Amino acid sequence: MQDSTQNPKNDSAKNNSAKRDSAKNDSTKEVDKEADLADSALGQTTNDTSYNLQNPHLSDDFTKVLKNDLKNDDIETHILERVITYGTAKSQREIFDENDNIASVSGEALQKLNIQNSKDLSQVFSGLYITNSGGSAYPSITFRGLHTSYYYSPSMRLYVDGVPQDIFFINQELLDVENVEIFRGMSGTLYGENAQAGIISINSNFISNKTKATLSTTFGNLDRTVMGSASGSIIKDKLYAKLSFKHSDFLGQLKDSQTGAKADTSSSNLARASFSYDDGKYYAGLDYFFDKSTNHDFFYLSDSELTNKDNLTHNFGTYGVPSIYRNIQTYALKAGYQSENINLRNVFSVQDRQMPITNFGSTWEENQMQFSDELKITKTYANNSTSLYGAFFQYSDFRHHFVKDSTRLGDNNALKNFALAFFSDHKIILPTNFEISLGVRYQYNNNHINYTKGVASTNSVNSFSSKVDFHNYSLRGALSYNLFNDHKFYISTSRGFKTGGFPNAIFSQGYSNYFKPETNYTAEIGYKGFFWQDRIYINADYFLLYTKNQQWNVLINDNPPLSAIGNLGNQISHGFEFEGKLYFLRDSFFMLNFAYIDARYAKGTRVPRTGQNLGGMQVQFLPKFSLNASIDTIIWRSKIANIFLNASLSFYSRIYFSETHRYSQAPYALFNFGARAEFSKYLTLSLSVMNATNTLYDSYGYLTTAGARQHQIGKLRSISATLSAKF
């Protein structure tokens, strides 16, 4: 596979990628009529970041230049603003050129549809289900039928601007986003972080010589937000800087029955500073990420508390409203070198997470220090075939410590993980438009646990220490055929894994045992292509997936209730995924995504505490069918303002919250509407209504040992107005 910063591999990609061409020649840019007009129509990344039309991103003047001078291969740099070459976002054409299944949505589309948090990405990516398993501190992700039952060991991984992130960061406010990409399937031969289900990659807007600034504020019945960014060059064509920030408040939709005050409130502060040197050949950069948030949603509602959605209350008893305080700081040092046929990039990052949690009269800390380094070297050959060679290491020191508790005071679990991986992926271009991709990964993991019982603790779990090592590997192969440079048919197969280890938090003696690696085997057939002068893009696939030794948080005893992390059994999944985009009227778009995924336990899988056979039953925390449709279109154009309307629909089929199907969320749909007035390319006023029908639905839940349902609900109707300015 071609890395996102390497040289293009074929003529179409070469003409299409102005971002990469800027590294080759600072005085000229190659612009191809078909490819660049297509990307502008699709609302994807272009090198002209100085203009702000929705679709195309190119200005009217630049479009006229293309029409009047299509025969010229070179366009002066004063028309196309130079951007730094060390970006991670891909254009739609670059995604098409890959032999991989990648879905994407632009940051501009997310902004228009009022998608503000990464956990809401399931509203634009079908087959992706993100929720909270006990509050915002513990995100739960299901993708392609693979559910992260144990949130400390995710099946998906998150990258922000090429930097691997703490999985708890999946619940973050979106800030200064160029686009979001989801890599579907095993990605261990392409990325340093290993993920057998997929990668979520959030990419920030590019920095250019042009000084730019944005500022926006949102007021609503449930939300308050203010955010801004500024970027530009310190030394033209050499040294760049960007600063961005976002503060958001969720005002709550549920009251404390004792005080009458809103209980489930949250606040978030997110900031980023980036400094980079880029002369088109050598690159060096320093990124700093800061996230400080407070959430009060670590509780569940009973059936009786959901009878009136207009007056939701919860009795928090003598302990009061729970609190989750999260403080994450990330430092990333990036360096790279790019020539005509070699692309080298290295990202070293340090991430410090401090997270004290107070609930039910207890306070515990979940703190982690993590060091990562990802090195990639990509070579491009004369026929535009590519070879990627990579190395990755990661060391994490995790602490789960009770600082206040009536029975567990002083209990401390120290878990240290070390991972070392080597990976390689090759794209071989064959005659007659065929391409082959081959990849391999080897990974070594060392997991060491040291659990210490507190001096004053009356917990029944005694102190223990242990360690375990794992050697794992991944393989993948793909064959594709290109038709007319606009249509690609492919088949692929892969073997992936999720490493094993010890639990991060200890709650019973059963947690002292390690769990084994989870292994996945996937076969896939797919198509992606452009139609109608590239105004339509389609990406569709059918996959078959077999999972061995699922890692699951299971209840092993009813009385007293005891859980453990173990390997539940095997799973068989198959499904069809569709992504479609239509761009029309230059300023309008329509997106349709849907997925049908049938994921079932394999024969012989049983509930540990009861022995009940789960074979053939649908996996929980997964809608069998999900659909997302959205449209944003101009309805009035004038010298004073351009008026837009948008609407979106998300539908989810029945979702089971218990392995025996005794608790489920019935099918439901969410409708969102909005209107926007763009008074100039500098000032915009937007109105939005999210969950317009005020649908009450469960986003997560579980059954107690007595059979009582415990609910966490989704966001009710939200009405807001946003004023934004660009300078």
N, C-alpha and C positions, 0 to 999 in steps of 0.2 A: 504494500500500500504506500502511496505517496504521503509523506508527512505534510502537514498543513502549511509549512514554510518552505518546502523544497521547490526546485524548478519544475515547470510543467512537463508533462510526459508526452503530450501529443500536440499537434498543431492547433487543434480546437482549444485545448486548455491553455496553450501558450498565448494565443490571441485573447483569450477570455480573461486571464488573470493579470489585470493591470497592477495589482498589488505586488506580485512577484516580479513583473517586468521592471518595476521601479528600481529594484536592486541591481538590475543588469545595466541600465543606462539612465542616468539622471537627466539627460537632455531630451530624450524622446520616449514615447510610449507607443506600443503597438496596440491598435484598437481594431478589432474585427467587427464588421457590421453585424453579422448574424449573432455572434456570441455576446457582444457588449450590449446591443439593443435588447437582447433576450434577458440578460441579467438585470438591466434597468427596468424592464417590464415586469420582472419577477420580484422586484423590490429587494434584491440581494445586494451584497457588498460590492461597491465600486470604488475606484480610487478617487473619485470626485466627492470628497466629504465636505466640500464647501457649499454645496447646494442642498436644499431641503425639500424637494418635491417628493411626494409619497411614491408614485410609480409613474414614470421612471425616476430614479434618483438623479439622473442627469438633467441639467437645466435646459430650457427651451433653446437658448443660444448654442449650447453644446450640441443638441440634437440637430440644429440647422447646420452646424459645422460638419457633422457626420454626413448629412444628406447632400451637402454641396461638395464634399471632398472625400467621397467614399473610396476613391482610387488611391488616395494617399495612405501610406502605411504609417507615417509618422505624424504625431500631433504634438505641438509644443507643450512644454511643461506648465506654462502659465494657464493653459486650459484645464489640464488635469493636475490637481493638487497632489504633491507627493506625500505618501503616508509611510510610516515605518514598516519595514518588511517582516518584522518578527511577530506577525499576528497569528491568531489561532482560528479565527472564524473562516469558514469556507463559503464561497458563493454557490448558488444552485448548480452552476455548471461544474464546479470542482467536485461537488457531491456526486453529480451524475457520473463523472469520470472514474470514481472509485468503484472497485468491485465489491464494496461493502454496502450494507443496508443502513442508511443514515437518514433519519427524518429531521427536519429543521423548521424553525419559525423565526422570523426576524424580530428584533427588539422593537421595531416600529409597530409591527402588528400586535405585539403583546401590549404595548402602550395604548394603542387604539382600543383594544378589547378589555382594557383595565385589568390585565393580569399583573399583579403586584408582587406576588410571593412565589418562590419556586415550587412550593407544595401545590400550587394551583395549576401547574403545567399539565396536569391530567385533563384540563379543560381544552387543551389544544393538541395533545398527543394521546390518541386512543391506544388502549392496551396498557397504559401506564396508570397505576392507581397508587396515590400517595396520601397517607393519612397519619394520624398520631396514635400510637399505642400507649396511652397513658399520659398525654400531654405533649406539648411541643418539644420537650427534651428528647422524646423517643420516637423519631419518625419511622413509619412502617411503609415499605415499598413493595409493590407487586408488579412484575413486568414479565410478559410472555408466560404467564402462569407460574412463575417462580416468586414465591412470597418470602420476604425476610421476616420469618417468625421471631428470630433472635436478632433484635435491632443492632446489637454490637457486631454482628457478622453479616453485612449486607450482601445481597446478590448483585446490586448495582453500585457503581462508584461515581463520585462527583469530581469534576475538574472546573476550576474557574481560571480562565486565561492561562491554561496549561499547567496550573498548579494543583496537585491532588489535595483534596479537602477532607477534613473530619466529616464522617457521615452525618453527624448531628447538624452539620451546616446545611443539610438539604432543606431545612426549614429556615430560609433566609429571604429577606426582602431583595427584590431584583433592583439593581442599580446600574445605570449607564450601560445597558445591554445592546450589543450589536446583533447578536443572534444566539439562539439556543439550539444545540444539536443533540440528538440521541442516537448513539450507535447501538443498533439492535444486534444482540448476540454476543458470543465470546469475543473478548477484545484483548486478551492477554498477549497476543503476538504483535500488538500495535501500540499499546500503552504500557507505562511502567506499572501502574496500579492494575492488579488483576481483578477482573469481573466476569463472571460467566453469564450474566444476564444482559449486561450492557453498560454503557457510559453515558452520563449526562454531562455535557460540556457547555458551560455558560461563558460567552465571549464578550468582552467589553468593546465599546466603540474605539475605532482606530484614532491614533494621534497623527496630526499632520502639521505642516508649517503654519497653517492658518490658525490664528487664535480664535477659539470658540468657547462659548459659555451657555449654559442652560440653567433655568430655575423654574421650579413648579411647586404648587401647593394645592392640596386637596382637602376639602371639608365635606363631611358626610355624617349621617346618623350613626354610623358604626366606626368610621375611620377618619383619622387626621394624618396628613402626610406633608412633609416639605423635603425637597431634594434639589440638588444642584450639582453641576460639574463645570470644570474649566480645563482647557487643554491648549497646547500650542508648542511652538519651538522656542527654546532658549537661544540656541545657535542654529540658524537655518540649515536644514538638511543634515544636521549632526546630532543635536541634543534636544530632547523633548521632555515635557512634563505634563502630568495630568493630576488633578485633584477632584474628588467627588465625594458626596455625602448624602445620607438619607436618614430622616427621623420619621418614624411612624408610630401611631397609637391606635390600638383597637379599644373602643370604648366599652365593649361588653354587651352581651345580649341576655344575660342571666343574672338574677339578683340573689344575694345572700338573704335567706328567709329571716334571719335574726336581726340584721341591720338595715335591710332594704337597699343597700348599696350594690352597684354592679360588681360582680365577682370575677368573671372570666376575662378580665382586661389584660392587655399586654402593651409593651412599648419596646421599640427597637431603634438602635442607633448603629448605622453602618457607614463606614468611611474607607476610602482608598486613596493612596498616594503612589504615583508611578513616576520614575525617572529613568530615561533610557537614552543610550547613545546608539545611533544607527547611521552608518555611512554607506549603506547598500551592500557592504561586504562583511564588515564586522558588526556585531551587536552585543551590547551589555545593558542590563536593566536591573533595577531594584524596585520591587513592589512591596507595599505594606497594606495589609487588610486589617480592619478592626470591626468587630461585631460585639455589641453589648446589648443584651436584651433581657427583659423580665416578662415572664408569663405566669398566669394564674389559672391554668386550665387543666391541672393535674387532678381530675376528679371524674366520677361517673354519675349519671343520673339514673334513677329508678323509673319503672313504668309509670308510677303515680305522679312523678314530677314532670311528665311530658303530656299531660292531659290538656294543657292550655299553652299553646306556643306564644301567645301574646303576653303571657305573664309567667315566664319560666323562673322558678326559684329552686334553691337547693339548701338543705340544712347542713352546715359545715360543723355543727356541734361545738364543743369547747376548744377544738384545735384551730378553728378559723380557716381562712382561705389559704390554700397551698401556694407556694411560690417557687419558681424556677429561675435562678439567676445564671445567665450564660455570658461569659466573657471569653471571646476567642480573638487571638492576635496571630497573624500569619506574616512571616517575612520570607520573601522569595528573591533569590539572586539568580538572574538569567544571563546566559552568554551564548553566543552563536557565531557561526562563520558560514558564509554562503558564496559559492562560486557557480560556474556554469553547470557543473556536474556533481558537486559535493555540497551537502547541507548538514551542518553539525549544530546541535542545540543541546544545552544542558540547563536543567532547572534544579536548584538546590533550595529547599524550603524548610522552615522551622515553624511549627504550629503549636501554640500554647493555649490550652482550653481549661478554664476554671469554671466549674458549674456546681455550686451549692444548691441543694434542693431541700425545702421544708414542707412536710406533709404529715398529718396525723400525729403531731407532736414530736416528730423526729426530724433531725437535720443530718443529711449526709452529703458528702462531696464526691463528685465524679470528675476528677482532674486528670489531664493527660498532656504530656509533652511528646511531640512527634518530630522526627527528623527524616527527611526524604531527599533522595537525589535521583533524577531521571536523565539519562544520557541517550541521545539518539543520533545516529549517523546514517544519512541517506545518500546513496550514490545513484546517479542517473546515467544510463548508458547511451550509446550512440543511437539506438533504435527506440529510445525513451522508455525502456524497461527500467525498473528501479529495484534497489535492494536496501532494506532497512535493517540496521543492527542496533540493538539497544541493551542497556544495563540499568538495573534499578535496585536500590536498597532502601529499606525503611526500618527505623527503630522507634518503638513507642513505649513509653513508661506510663502505665495507667494506674490510678489509685481510686479505690472505692472505700470511703472512710466514714464511719458514723461518729459525728461529733456531739450529737445529742439524741439520746434514745433511752427509754426506760429499761430495756432488756439487752441492747446491743451497743452500749456506749464503749467506744474504743475499738470495735471490730474494724479490721483493716484488710483489704485485699489488694495486694500489689501484683500486677500482671505486666510482664515485659515480653514484648514481641520483637523478633528480628526477622526480616525477610530479605532475601537476596535473589534476584531474578536476572536471567539473560534471555533475550527474545530476539527474533528475527522474522522479517516478512519480505517476500519477494513478489514483485509483479512482473511477469514475463509476457511481452507482447509478441504474438505469433502472426504469421501471415494470414491473410483473408479475414482480418478484423477479429480474431480470437485473442483472448488474454487468459493467462493462468495466474492465480495467486496461491502461494504456499507460505505457511507460517508455522513457527514452533516456539515454545516457551518452556524453560526449565525454572523451577522456583524451589528454594529451600526456606523453610520456616522453622524457627525455634521459639517455643512458647514456654515461659517459666512463670509459675504461680507461687506466691508466698502469702498464705492467709494466716493472719494473726488474730486470735481471739482477745478482746479487750479484757483488762484486769477486772473491771467492774461488770463485765458482760455475763448474763445468764443464758446466753444463746447455747443451744445444744451442739452446735458445730465446733469441733475442736480445731486447734491450729494444725495446719499441714503445709507442706511444700512439695512441689513436684515440677517436672518439666517433660516436654515431649518434642520430638522433631518430626518434620514431614518433608518428603521429597515428592513434588508433583510436576506434572507436565501438561501442556496444551498443544494441540495440533489443529491446523485448519487448512482447507484447500478450497479453491473456487475456480470456476471456468465461466467466462462470459463471452458474449458475441455482440459486437456493435453493428447496428444497421443504420446507415445514412448519417452517422454521427449524432443522431437524435434519439435512438432507441437502443436499450441495452437489455439483453436477456442473460440471466446468470443462474447457476446452481452452485451450492456450497455445502460443505460439511465440516464439522468441528467437534473437538473434544475439549471441554473446559472443566474447571474445578473451582471450588471454594474451600480454602484450607481449613483444617480443624484447629482445635486448641482447647484451652480451659475457659470457663465462664468469667466474665468481667465482674459480676456481682455474685456473692455467695449467700444463699437463703436456706439451704438445707444440706445435709451430708451428701445428698445425691449430686450436688454441684461440684464435688471434689474430683469427679471423673471427667476426663477430657472427651470431647466429641470428635468423630472422625471426619475427614474431608468429604465434601459433597461433590459428586462427579456428574457432568452433563454431556450428553451426546446429541448433536443437532444436525438435521438435514434441512435444506431450504432451497426453494426455487422462486425466482422473482423476476420482475420487470420494472424498468423505470424509463421514462421518455418524455420528450417535448412534443407539443402539437401547436398548431395555429400560430406559426411564427414565434414559437416559444412562449406564448401567453398561457399555455396550459402545461402543467407538470404533473406526472403521475408516478407514484412509487407503490407497487403492490407486491406481496409475497405470500407464500404458504410455507409453514415450517412444521417440523415434527421434532419433538424434544423428549428425551428420556433422561430422567434424573435418578441417580442412585444415592442412597444414604442421606436423605433429606435431613438437614439440621433443623430441629424444631424445639420450641419451648413447650414442654408437655407436662401435664399434671400426672404424677405417678402414684399419688395416694390421695384419697378423699378426706380421711379423718385420722390425724390432722392433715389439712391440705398441704401437700408438698409437691414442688415442681423440680424439674431438672432440664438441662439442655442435653439433648441426645439426638440420635439418628432414628427418625421415625420409620423410614422405609423408602419405597421407590414411588416415582410419579411419572405419568405419561401425559404429555401435552401436545396438542396440535392446534393450528389456528391460521386464519387469514387476516392480513393487515393491509390497509389501504390508506394512502396519503394522496390527496389531490389538491392542486392549487390552480386557480383561474384569476388572471389579472386583465382588467378591461377598463375602458374609459380613461386610461392613463393614471387615474387616481384611485381606482377601486379594486377590491379583491374579494374572492370567495374561496374559502378553504373547507374541505370535507375530509374527515378522518374517521375511520371506523375499524373495529377489530372484533373478530369472533375467535375466542380462545377457549377450547375445551380442555381443561386440566383436571385429571383424575388420579386418585391414588391407585397404584398398581396392586395387582392381586397379592394377597398375603400381608398387606399393611394393616396393623392393628393398633387400637388405642391401648397404651401401656397399662393403665390402671384397671381397665375392664376387660381387655382382650377382644373388644368388638372389632369385627372385620370392617375395614374401611375400603376394601378393594372395590373399584368402580365408582366411588362417590366423588363428587366434585370437590376440588380444593377450596378452602375458605379464603376470604379476603380477596376475592377476584370476581368481577362481573364477567359473565360468559360473553356478553355482547356489550360493547360500548361504542358510542358515536358522538362525534363533535362536528358541528357545522357552524361556520361564522361568515359574515359578510360585512364589508365596510364599503359604502358607495357614496359618491357625490350626488347630491340632488339639486344643488343650486350653485352657480358660479357667477360671481360679480366682481367689480373692482373693489367693493367694500369688504366682502368676505366670501369664502367658499364654505358651503354648508354640507356636512356629511351625516349620514345615519349609519348605525351599525347594530347588528343583532347576532346573538350566538345561542346555540342549543347544545346541551350535553345530556346524553341519555345513558343510563346504566341499568343493566338487567339485574336480577336478584343476586345479592351478595350474602354468602353465608359467613357467620361469625363464630360458628362452632363446628368442629370436625364431624359431629354427628348430625348436623343440619337442624338442630332444635332451635336455633336462633338465626334469623336472617333479616336483611333489609330488603323490602319489596322493591320492584323496579321503580325508578323515579327519573324525572327530567328536570333540568335547571335551565331557565330562560334568562338571558341578559340582553339589555337594550342600551343604546347610547346615542348621543348626538354631539356634533362637534362643529364649531365655527372657527375657521382659520382666517383671521383678519389680515394677515400678511405672512410672510415666511418667518416672522419673528414672534407673533402672538397668537395663542390658541386658547379657546374656552371649550371645555368638554363637560358633558353631563352623562352620568351612567346610572343604570339600575341593575344591580346584580341579584340573581335569584328573585326575579320580578314577581313570581307567584308565591313567594314566601313559603316555599316547600320545607317542611320539617323532615329531616332524614338523619339516619345514623351513619356516621363516617367510620366508626369503630365501636366494638363492643365485645363482651364476653359473658359467659354463663358462670355463676357461682356454683359451688359444690351442691347447694340446695336447689339449683335450677333457676335462680332469679337472673333476669337480664340486666346487664349494666351497660349504659349507653354513653357514647360521646357523639355529639351532634355536629352537623356542618353549619356553615354560616347562613343565617337567615337573610331576609331582604336588606340590601344595602343600597342607599341612594347617596350619590356624591357629586360634587362639582370640582373640576380641576382647571386651574389657570396656569398656563406655562408660557415661558418666553425664551427665545433663543437670540443670542447676540453674536 
